[in-house]
Amino acid sequence: MAIAMQLGYDDLPGLLTLQTGDEKHDWSALSTLDVLWVLYDRVLSPDDRFLLSKGHGPTAYYAVLAAKGFIPVEDLAGFGTFDSRLGYHPDRVLVPGVEISSGSLGHGLPIAVGRALALDARGSAGHIYCLVGDAELEEGSNWEAVQYAGRVGLGRLTVVVIDNHSSTQHWPGGISRRFEVEGWSAERIDGRDHDAIERALITRHDDWPHVVVADIQP
């Protein structure tokens, strides 16, 4: 059950500090923090669904979920311990608010495509958001999903790529261009600018999916 208290953005550093251990993947987690906050604070409606594909650094995700009342703040201190529900990868069965269990790279975006396709087929309300990492895009399953989503025009799908410059492949023409040639609209933004993040995430194109590449400088 969600707790009543909700915290603000300025509380997030303290919530992150509560989570300790060798598997925090600090840079992976911190690079997602601002996008996650804007999603949960300004963008997501009750009909929307958010899928974290970049699940191998979930401490920022847990901090935002705690700030928004999905999980008790006191649970954060147990991160990664044997009897904690807050594992090194988020588990949808154990953690309220988590839509998919993730951490194995390349799984979240294909699932998001399936979710968006189901919304269209059922005529249901809502939008699907999926967050992936730049290095995660080296998994081929992502590009099969990107190609399919562009071909069928999944306008209720928005993907956020956290570009923290960890990819070893460096896509020719950039990440945005790779999506564009597959039929997506694309926008590159400063991944720490909350207003820019919000504007990009609420962009709607009814006939094609949208990708937001959030640049995070090392």
N, C-alpha and C positions, 0 to 999 in steps of 0.2 A: 504494500500500500504506500502511495506517495505521502511524504511528510508535508506539512503545511508551509513551513518556512521556505522562502526563496531568497537567495543571495544575489549579489551583483557581480559585474565584471571585475571590479577591484578585489573581490574576495577570492578570485581564481588562483592567484599565486599561493595563498595560504592553503587552499584545498589541494593543490599539486604537491606542496611540501609534505602534507600528511602521508602521501604515498611514497614509500621508500623501497629500496632493493636494487639488485643488479640488473633487473630486466625492465627498467622504466623506459628505455629507449627515448631519452630526453628530447633529442632533436626531432625525431620522428613525431613525438607527441606534441611538442611545443609548436611545431610548424602548422599544426591543425587547429590550434586553440582559438584563434580569432574567427575563422570560418565557422567552427562549431558553435561558438557563442552567438554569432549573428543569426545563424540558422534557428537556434532554439529561442533566442530573445526577440527576433524581429520577423522571421519569415514563416516558419512552419505553422500551418493551420491544423485543426483536428482531423481534417480529411487527408492531409499529406503524410507521406512516409519517408523516413530518412534511413539510408543504408550505409553503414560505415564499412567500406571494403578495406580501407587501410587500418586493419585491426591489430597490427602487431605493436602498436604504441598507444594503448588505450587510456593512459592516465589523464590526458586532457579531456577525453570523452567522459570518463568517470567524474572528473571535476565539474564539468558542465551539467551532467545529469544530477549530481548532488546539489549544485547551485539552484537547479530548477525543480528540486523536490521529488525527483524520481527515486532516489536512493538516500538513505540517511548519511549525513556527513561523517558520523562515527565509523561507518563501514570503510571509509577510505584508508584508514590506518592499517587495515588488514590486507591491503593489496598484495596479491600473489602468495599469501600464506595458505597453508594446507586446507583450512576450513573456511576460507573466504570465498564468497561468490564473485569477487572481483579478481578474475584471473588475468594472466598475461595476454590472453586474447578474450574479447568479450563474448559471453555466452547468452544467447537469447532466452534460454530456459531459466537462467539464474538471475539475470539483471533486468529489472523493470525498465522499459523504454528502449531496450535493444531489439531491433527488428531481425537481425541475422547474426549468427555466430560467424566470426570472421578472424582473419589472421593469415590464412593460407592465401597468398597473393593471386589475384586474377579471378576470384570467385564473385565478388560483390557486384561488379558491373553487369555481368551476364544475368545475375538474379534480378537486378534493377530493370533490365530490359524486359524480362519476363513479367515483372510486376506492372510495368507501364503498359505492356501489351494487354494484360488482364484488365486493367482499368478501362482501356478503350473497348475491349470486347464486351464488358459488362455495362458500359455506359456509366461507370461510377464516378463520383466526384473525387477531386484530389490530384496531387502531383507527386512524382517520385524524385527524390534527391539522392544522389550517391556520391560519396567522397572517396577518391582514389589517390594514390601517390604517383609521382612521375616515374620512379623506378619500377613500380608495380606494372606500368604499361609495357614493360618488356615481356610480360606474359602474353602469349599469343591469343589466349581465350578472350582477352579484352577486345582485341581488334576484330574478332569475329562478331562480338556483340555490337561494337561500334558500327561496323559495316551493316549489320542487319537493321539496327535502329534507324540509321539514315535512310535505308532503302524503303522501309515501311512508314517512315515519317512519324516517329513517336514523339509528338509535340508535348506530351506531359512528362518528359524525362529531362532532368537537368543533372549533369555530371560536373563535379568540382574536382579538378586535378590540383593537388598541392605540389607545386613545382619548387621543391627545396634544393634543387640542383644535385640530387643524389643519383640520377640516372647515369649509366655508363654508355648509353647508346646515342644520346643527343640527336633527336629526330631531325632529319634534314628539313629545313624550313620552319622548325619549331613544332611544339605539341599542337598548338591551335590549328596550324595548317593541315596537320595529319587528320584531324577531325573534319575540317572543312571539306576536304576532298571526298569524304565519305558522306557528305550531305548534311552536316551539322552546321548550326550557327555557332560562332565562337567569340569569346571575349577574354582578353588578358588584363588582369588587374593587380594592384598591390594587395597582397594577401593579409596585410595588417590594417588596411583602411576600411573601417566598418561601414561607412556610408557607401563606398564603392562596392564592397561585397554585397550589401543589401540590394543596391540597384541592379547588379548583375544577376543576382539570384531570382529576382522577381520579374526578370525579362521573360516574356512569353512569345513563342512562335508556334502557332497552332499546328503547322504542317511539318515541322522538323524538330529534332531534339537540339538541346543547347548545352554547350560546354563552357565552363568558366575556369580559366587557368589562373590560379592564385599564386603569384610569384612571392616566394619567401627567400630573402637573401640570407646566406649562411652567416 
